[in-house]
Amino acid sequence: MSEYAGDAPNLGDREPTGGPTGGPGLLRTDTLADTVLVLLSLSVIQRLVGFCRAILFCRWLAPDELGQWDMAFNFLLLAAPVSVLALTGSFPRYAEHYLRRGQLRTVLRRTAVACAVLGAASAVLIHLAGRWFSLLVFGTPERTDLITVLAVALLATIAMHYFVDLFSALRNVRLISGLYLANSLIFAALGIGLLLGWQCTALSVVVAYAGSAALAAAGGAFWLVRNWRAIPGDAAPPPHRELWSKLLPFAAWTWVSSMMANLFAIADRCMIVHYSPGSASEALARVGEYHSSRVLPALLVSIAMILSSIITAHLSHDWEAGRRDRVGARMNLVLKLFGFGLAIAAVGILLAAPVLFRGFFQGKFAGGLAVLPWTLTYCVWFAMLIIAQTYLLCRERAYLSSIAMFAGLAINVGLNLLLLPRLGLLGAVLATTAANFAALLLITAFNHRLGFRMDLGAWLVLAVPLVFCLGPWVTLAVLLVLVLEASNSERLLSRDEKRQLAKAAAEYWTRLRELLTALRLAGGRADRAVSGATPLAPDRE
């Protein structure tokens, strides 16, 4: 039994920075608390950039062009992991395993070659079958020009995802956050520049995304080459059969899970494109309306996606070290804190939405504003699902996540066929909301079967999105009740969880005070240096 067994989730624990897990400083890892703090800090900047970019895209693009960009982007998210069999998805689970054995260099080389070959073959196939993919993605065979650009963008996306998964596996949140931030800044600059200086269409946005992904991947490759020697050398490289027999089964289920998750995420828009009445242009305009309702809620999902890779790496580290009980304790606290944070963000989104839609969007997307509360509801549930399924990944039961996604996908498609002709866009959103709720319940049931017990606080936080449709003030009142309950009892937060939170808050408050003191001292020294400096002598002729 580990000495950590039964401990509450220690958010402030520090991992050693030397040895096989940390390397000689260059491969430094971050603690889970540091990870979350840095991640959220940099994500604020990144999400602000992405938010401003999305607003400008909605403001400048016509609804049908915005719908084309939405479909193109989701196609890339689906095709990238599917094309390379989700090989890099095994990094957060097995990088620690091979790093401890001094075999990570071989794993990185072999997976990089495999991803390059598979990605190139997929891009060629997409280009050659351009008319078919155009009909599949956009509902018309006439956008082969956009499909060709998507084939190139797919290669850049695969390369960027390789380094995102690698940096997540190394538990270096500064690297992964920096990569995401660089990608977001470059995408914003290129996208705005092309829309203003070239053509205000979806093609400009796709070209900008491909360029930003390629440049971000180049930055990741530069870091890896520069720090290659910091990775422990391969004293005995694993045989091919041994390596692939370990990676491929996990990657296969990750591939299925990724495909199910992405199909699950875009099923409603595909149904709108192919089954809503009217022309292809009218269907894409409805997708544009839908996209506008997702601009704010999608921020929450993107943060969950970033956070889930980091959490998987940390939980896998605890699992490999034998601290099994600690994994469940950490998961409970993360679910409660993250879910409560999402609910607070939802209140802000509901309050800001009318100003955004009627002002910045110039009233173009009234349908998007009407369905926003339900869009926000299912996006929060999907974000919680992403976090909850990390326990399945840690337990190497990724196939259970695929089963939950498949069930949700079936519900989504079935309800869309029933509701879309009758309720239009609202029917599609309600179908997606029901599908997300069902998938989340299945994930929690599978976790429970494998030994993870969600406590009352986590269940209550999961139920909060049910009141989003009642408005921001009702939601805020519910959150205040939860805060009062958590502070006055131990039903929502246990004594150990409160102790851990207080300890982490005190530690970061001390760090902040030390930083402010250092800044004041530095400012004082600079003032004294300026006041005591010798005046310059007048120029001599």
C-alpha positions in Angstrom: 0.0 0.0 0.0 1.4 3.4 -1.0 2.0 5.9 1.7 -0.2 8.3 -0.3 -3.2 5.9 -0.3 -6.3 7.6 1.1 -4.9 11.1 0.9 -7.0 13.9 -0.4 -6.0 15.2 -3.8 -2.8 17.1 -3.1 -2.9 20.0 -5.5 0.4 21.4 -4.4 2.6 18.3 -4.5 5.9 18.6 -6.4 7.4 16.0 -8.6 11.2 15.6 -8.7 12.8 17.5 -11.6 15.8 15.2 -11.9 16.0 11.6 -12.9 14.0 9.8 -15.6 10.8 11.7 -15.1 12.2 15.2 -15.1 15.5 15.1 -17.0 18.3 17.5 -16.1 16.0 20.6 -16.0 15.2 20.8 -19.7 12.4 18.3 -19.4 11.1 19.8 -16.2 7.5 18.9 -15.3 4.9 21.0 -13.5 2.8 20.0 -10.5 -0.9 19.6 -11.1 -1.7 22.8 -9.2 1.0 24.7 -11.1 -0.2 23.2 -14.3 -3.8 24.3 -13.7 -2.7 27.8 -12.7 -0.4 28.4 -15.6 -2.8 26.8 -18.0 -5.7 29.0 -16.9 -3.6 32.1 -16.9 -2.3 31.6 -20.5 -5.7 30.3 -21.6 -7.2 33.6 -20.6 -4.9 35.3 -23.1 -5.3 32.7 -25.7 -9.1 32.5 -25.3 -9.3 36.3 -25.5 -7.4 36.3 -28.8 -9.7 33.5 -30.1 -12.8 35.2 -28.8 -11.9 38.5 -30.6 -11.0 36.5 -33.7 -14.3 34.6 -33.7 -16.3 37.8 -33.2 -14.6 39.4 -36.2 -15.2 36.3 -38.3 -18.9 36.3 -37.4 -19.1 40.1 -38.1 -17.4 40.0 -41.5 -18.4 36.6 -43.0 -21.8 36.0 -44.5 -23.8 33.3 -42.7 -23.2 30.7 -45.4 -19.4 31.4 -45.5 -19.3 31.2 -41.7 -21.1 27.8 -42.0 -18.5 26.6 -44.5 -15.7 27.6 -42.1 -17.4 25.8 -39.3 -17.8 22.6 -41.4 -14.2 22.8 -42.6 -12.7 23.3 -39.1 -14.7 20.4 -37.7 -13.6 18.2 -40.6 -10.0 18.9 -39.7 -10.6 18.0 -36.1 -12.2 14.7 -37.2 -9.7 13.8 -39.9 -6.4 14.6 -38.1 -6.6 11.8 -35.4 -8.4 9.4 -37.7 -5.7 9.8 -40.5 -2.8 8.8 -38.2 -4.7 6.2 -36.2 -4.5 8.4 -33.1 -1.0 7.3 -32.4 0.0 10.4 -30.6 -3.1 10.0 -28.3 -1.1 7.3 -26.6 1.6 9.7 -25.5 -0.1 11.0 -22.3 -0.6 7.4 -21.2 2.7 5.8 -22.2 5.3 8.5 -22.4 6.0 8.2 -18.7 6.4 4.4 -19.1 9.0 4.7 -21.8 10.7 7.7 -20.3 11.4 5.8 -17.1 13.0 3.0 -19.2 15.1 5.3 -21.3 13.3 4.4 -24.5 11.3 7.6 -25.3 13.6 8.7 -28.2 12.9 5.5 -30.1 9.1 5.9 -29.5 9.2 9.5 -30.8 11.2 8.7 -33.9 9.0 5.7 -34.9 5.7 7.4 -34.2 6.8 10.6 -36.1 7.6 8.5 -39.2 4.3 6.6 -39.0 2.3 9.9 -38.6 4.1 11.4 -41.6 3.4 8.5 -43.9 -0.2 8.1 -42.8 -0.9 11.9 -43.0 0.6 12.2 -46.5 -1.5 9.3 -47.8 -4.6 10.8 -46.3 -4.0 14.2 -47.8 -3.5 12.7 -51.3 -6.7 10.7 -51.0 -8.7 13.8 -49.9 -7.3 15.8 -52.9 -8.0 13.0 -55.5 -11.6 12.5 -54.2 -12.2 16.2 -53.9 -15.8 16.3 -55.3 -16.9 13.5 -53.0 -15.4 15.1 -49.9 -16.9 18.5 -51.0 -20.4 16.9 -51.1 -19.8 15.2 -47.8 -18.6 18.3 -45.9 -20.4 21.1 -47.6 -23.5 19.5 -49.1 -22.4 20.5 -52.7 -19.7 19.1 -55.0 -18.6 22.5 -56.2 -16.1 23.4 -53.4 -13.2 21.3 -54.6 -10.9 24.3 -54.2 -11.6 24.5 -50.5 -11.1 20.7 -50.2 -7.6 21.0 -51.8 -6.7 23.6 -49.2 -8.1 21.4 -46.5 -5.9 18.5 -47.6 -2.8 20.8 -47.0 -4.3 22.0 -43.7 -4.7 18.4 -42.6 -0.9 17.8 -42.7 -0.2 21.0 -40.7 -2.9 20.0 -38.1 -1.4 16.5 -37.7 2.0 18.0 -37.1 0.8 20.4 -34.5 -1.2 17.7 -32.7 1.9 15.6 -32.5 3.7 18.2 -30.4 0.6 19.1 -28.4 0.3 15.5 -27.3 4.0 15.2 -26.6 4.2 18.3 -24.4 1.1 17.2 -22.6 2.7 13.8 -21.9 5.8 15.5 -20.5 3.6 17.4 -18.2 5.2 20.7 -19.2 2.2 23.1 -19.3 4.4 26.1 -20.3 5.3 24.4 -23.5 1.8 23.3 -24.5 0.2 26.6 -23.5 2.9 28.5 -25.4 2.2 26.4 -28.4 -1.5 27.0 -28.3 -1.0 30.7 -27.7 1.4 31.0 -30.6 -1.1 29.2 -32.8 -4.0 31.4 -31.7 -2.0 34.6 -32.3 -0.7 33.6 -35.7 -4.2 32.4 -36.8 -5.8 35.7 -35.7 -3.1 37.7 -37.5 -3.3 35.7 -40.7 -7.0 35.3 -40.7 -7.7 39.0 -40.2 -5.1 40.0 -42.8 -6.4 37.6 -45.5 -10.0 38.6 -44.9 -9.2 42.3 -45.2 -6.5 42.0 -47.9 -7.5 39.1 -50.0 -11.1 37.8 -50.0 -13.8 37.7 -47.3 -14.6 34.1 -47.6 -14.1 30.8 -45.8 -11.2 30.0 -48.0 -9.1 32.8 -46.5 -9.9 31.5 -43.0 -8.8 27.9 -43.9 -5.6 29.1 -45.4 -4.9 31.1 -42.3 -5.5 28.1 -40.1 -3.2 25.9 -42.1 -0.4 28.5 -41.9 -0.8 29.0 -38.1 -0.8 25.2 -37.5 2.3 24.8 -39.6 4.2 27.6 -37.9 3.2 26.3 -34.4 4.4 22.8 -35.4 7.7 24.3 -36.6 8.1 25.9 -33.2 7.5 22.5 -31.5 10.0 20.8 -33.8 12.6 23.4 -33.0 12.2 22.9 -29.3 12.4 19.1 -29.6 15.6 19.2 -31.8 17.2 21.7 -29.4 16.4 19.5 -26.3 16.8 16.1 -27.9 19.9 15.2 -25.8 18.0 16.0 -22.6 15.8 13.0 -23.2 17.4 9.9 -21.6 19.2 7.8 -24.3 18.0 4.5 -25.5 20.2 1.9 -23.8 18.0 -0.9 -25.2 15.5 0.3 -27.8 12.3 -1.7 -27.6 11.7 -4.2 -30.4 9.1 -3.1 -33.0 6.7 -5.8 -32.1 6.8 -5.1 -28.4 6.4 -1.4 -29.0 3.5 -1.5 -31.4 1.7 -4.3 -29.5 1.6 -1.9 -26.5 0.8 1.3 -28.3 -1.6 0.2 -31.0 -4.3 -1.4 -28.8 -4.5 1.7 -26.7 -4.2 3.9 -29.8 -6.9 1.9 -31.6 -9.4 2.6 -28.9 -8.3 6.2 -28.7 -8.8 6.4 -32.4 -12.3 5.0 -32.1 -13.0 7.2 -29.2 -11.6 10.3 -31.0 -13.7 9.5 -34.1 -16.8 8.9 -32.0 -16.2 12.1 -30.0 -15.7 14.2 -33.2 -18.7 12.6 -35.0 -20.7 13.2 -31.8 -19.6 16.9 -31.8 -20.5 17.6 -35.4 -23.4 15.2 -36.0 -26.0 18.0 -35.6 -24.3 20.3 -38.1 -24.0 17.4 -40.6 -27.7 16.7 -40.2 -28.5 20.4 -40.8 -26.4 20.3 -44.0 -27.8 17.1 -45.4 -31.4 16.9 -44.0 -32.7 20.5 -43.4 -35.1 21.8 -46.1 -33.8 24.3 -48.7 -30.7 24.6 -50.8 -27.1 23.9 -49.7 -26.5 27.6 -49.2 -29.5 27.9 -46.9 -28.4 24.9 -44.9 -24.9 26.4 -44.5 -26.4 29.6 -43.4 -28.2 27.7 -40.6 -24.9 26.2 -39.6 -23.5 29.8 -39.5 -26.4 30.7 -37.1 -25.5 27.7 -35.0 -21.8 28.6 -35.1 -22.6 32.1 -33.7 -24.3 30.4 -30.7 -21.2 28.4 -30.0 -18.6 31.2 -30.1 -18.8 31.7 -26.3 -19.6 28.2 -25.1 -16.9 26.6 -27.3 -14.3 28.5 -25.1 -15.3 26.3 -22.2 -14.9 23.1 -24.3 -11.5 24.1 -25.6 -10.2 24.7 -22.1 -11.5 21.2 -21.1 -9.7 19.6 -24.0 -6.4 21.2 -23.0 -6.9 20.4 -19.3 -7.9 16.7 -20.0 -4.5 15.9 -21.6 -2.7 17.4 -18.6 -4.9 15.6 -16.1 -4.4 12.3 -17.9 -0.7 12.6 -17.7 -0.7 13.4 -14.0 -3.2 10.7 -13.1 -1.2 8.2 -15.1 1.9 9.2 -13.2 0.1 8.5 -9.9 -1.3 5.2 -11.2 2.2 4.0 -12.4 3.6 5.0 -9.0 1.0 2.9 -7.2 -1.0 5.8 -5.7 -4.4 4.3 -6.9 -6.7 5.8 -4.2 -5.2 9.2 -4.9 -6.4 9.1 -8.5 -10.0 8.9 -7.5 -9.7 11.7 -4.8 -8.1 14.0 -7.4 -10.8 13.3 -9.9 -13.5 14.2 -7.5 -12.0 17.5 -6.6 -11.1 18.4 -10.2 -14.7 17.7 -11.3 -16.1 19.9 -8.6 -13.8 22.8 -9.1 -13.9 22.7 -12.9 -17.6 22.3 -13.0 -18.2 25.1 -10.6 -15.8 27.3 -12.7 -17.7 26.4 -15.9 -21.0 27.4 -14.2 -19.6 30.8 -13.2 -18.4 31.3 -16.7 -21.9 30.4 -18.0 -23.5 33.1 -16.0 -21.1 35.6 -17.5 -21.9 34.3 -21.0 -25.6 34.5 -20.5 -25.3 38.1 -19.3 -23.0 39.2 -22.2 -24.8 37.4 -25.0 -27.5 40.1 -25.9 -24.8 42.8 -26.2 -22.7 40.5 -28.3 -25.4 39.4 -30.7 -27.2 42.7 -31.1 -24.1 44.9 -31.1 -21.0 43.1 -32.4 -22.8 40.6 -34.6 -25.1 43.4 -35.9 -28.2 41.4 -35.4 -27.3 38.9 -38.1 -27.7 35.8 -35.9 -31.0 36.1 -34.0 -31.5 32.3 -34.3 -28.1 31.8 -32.6 -29.1 34.0 -29.7 -32.4 32.1 -29.3 -30.7 28.7 -28.9 -27.7 29.9 -26.8 -28.9 28.7 -23.4 -29.2 25.2 -24.7 -26.0 25.4 -26.6 -24.3 26.5 -23.4 -25.9 23.6 -21.4 -24.6 20.9 -23.7 -21.2 22.5 -24.1 -20.7 22.5 -20.3 -21.8 18.9 -20.1 -19.5 17.9 -22.9 -16.6 19.7 -21.1 -17.4 17.7 -18.0 -17.5 14.5 -20.0 -14.1 15.2 -21.4 -12.7 15.6 -17.9 -14.6 12.6 -16.5 -13.4 10.2 -19.2 -9.7 10.8 -18.2 -10.3 8.2 -15.5 -11.2 5.6 -18.2 -8.0 6.5 -20.1 -6.0 6.1 -17.0 -7.5 2.7 -16.4 -6.8 1.8 -20.1 -10.5 1.5 -20.8 -10.8 3.9 -23.7 -13.2 1.6 -25.4 -15.9 2.4 -22.8 -15.6 6.1 -23.7 -16.2 5.0 -27.3 -19.3 3.1 -26.3 -20.7 6.2 -24.5 -20.0 8.4 -27.5 -21.6 5.9 -29.9 -24.7 5.8 -27.8 -24.8 9.6 -27.7 -24.2 9.7 -31.5 -27.2 7.4 -32.1 -29.4 9.5 -29.8 -28.3 12.7 -31.6 -29.0 11.4 -35.1 -32.3 9.8 -34.1 -33.6 12.9 -32.3 -32.4 15.2 -35.1 -34.4 13.2 -37.6 -37.4 13.7 -35.4 -36.9 17.3 -34.2 -35.0 19.1 -37.0 -37.9 19.1 -39.5 -40.4 20.3 -36.8 -38.3 22.8 -34.7 -35.5 23.8 -37.1 -32.3 24.9 -35.4 -33.8 24.6 -32.0 -34.6 20.9 -32.6 -31.0 20.2 -33.6 -29.7 21.9 -30.4 -32.2 20.1 -28.2 -31.2 16.7 -29.7 -27.5 17.5 -29.1 -28.3 18.5 -25.5 -30.0 15.2 -24.8 -27.2 13.2 -26.5 -24.5 14.9 -24.4 -26.4 14.3 -21.1 -26.9 10.6 -22.0 -23.2 10.2 -22.9 -22.1 11.9 -19.6 -24.3 9.6 -17.6 -22.8 6.6 -19.3 -19.2 7.8 -18.6 -20.0 8.2 -14.9 -21.6 4.8 -14.8 -18.5 3.2 -16.4 -16.2 5.1 -14.0 -18.3 3.8 -11.1 -18.0 0.3 -12.3 -14.2 0.6 -12.4 -13.9 1.9 -8.9 -14.3 5.7 -9.1 -17.0 7.0 -6.8 -18.3 10.4 -7.5 -19.4 12.2 -4.3 -22.5 14.3 -3.7 -20.7 17.5 -4.5 -19.6 16.3 -8.0 -23.1 15.2 -8.8 -24.7 18.5 -7.8 -22.2 20.4 -9.9 -23.0 18.2 -12.9 -26.7 19.1 -12.4 -26.2 22.9 -12.4 -26.5 23.3 -16.3 -30.2 22.2 -16.0 -31.0 25.7 -14.8 -29.2 27.7 -17.6 -32.4 27.9 -19.6 -34.0 29.8 -16.7 -31.6 32.7 -17.1 -28.4 34.0 -15.5 -29.9 35.2 -12.3 -31.5 31.9 -11.4 -28.2 30.2 -12.2 -26.3 32.6 -10.0 -28.7 32.1 -7.1 -28.1 28.3 -7.4 -24.3 28.8 -7.3 -24.6 31.0 -4.2 -26.6 28.3 -2.5 -23.9 25.7 -3.4 -21.1 28.0 -2.0 -23.0 28.5 1.3 -23.5 24.8 1.6 -19.9 24.0 0.8 -18.6 26.5 3.4 -21.0 25.4 6.2 -20.9 21.7 5.8 -18.8 18.8 4.5 -21.4 17.4 2.1 -20.0 19.2 -1.0 -16.4 19.6 0.0 -14.8 17.3 2.6 -12.5 18.5 5.4 -9.4 17.2 3.6 -10.5 18.9 0.3 -11.0 22.2 2.1 -7.6 21.8 3.8 -5.9 21.1 0.5 -7.6 24.1 -1.1 -6.6 26.4 1.7 -3.0 25.1 1.6 -2.8 25.7 -2.2 -4.4 29.2 -1.9 -2.0 30.1 0.9 1.0 28.9 -1.1 0.0 31.0 -4.2 -0.8 34.0 -2.1 2.7 33.8 -0.6 4.2 33.5 -4.1 2.2 36.6 -5.2 3.4 38.6 -2.2 7.0 37.6 -2.9 6.6 38.6 -6.5 5.1 42.0 -5.6 7.8 42.6 -3.1 10.5 41.8 -5.6 8.9 44.2 -8.1 8.8 47.0 -5.5 12.4 46.5 -4.6 13.4 46.4 -8.3 11.5 49.6 -8.9 13.1 51.3 -5.9 16.6 50.4 -7.0 15.8 51.7 -10.5 14.5 55.1 -9.0 17.7 55.4 -6.9 19.9 54.7 -9.8 18.2 57.3 -11.9 18.2 60.0 -9.1 21.9 59.3 -8.3 23.1 59.2 -11.8 25.7 61.8 -12.9 24.2 64.5 -15.2 25.3 64.4 -18.8 28.0 66.9 -19.6 27.1 69.4 -22.3 28.3 68.6 -25.8 31.6 70.2 -26.7 32.1 71.7 -30.0 
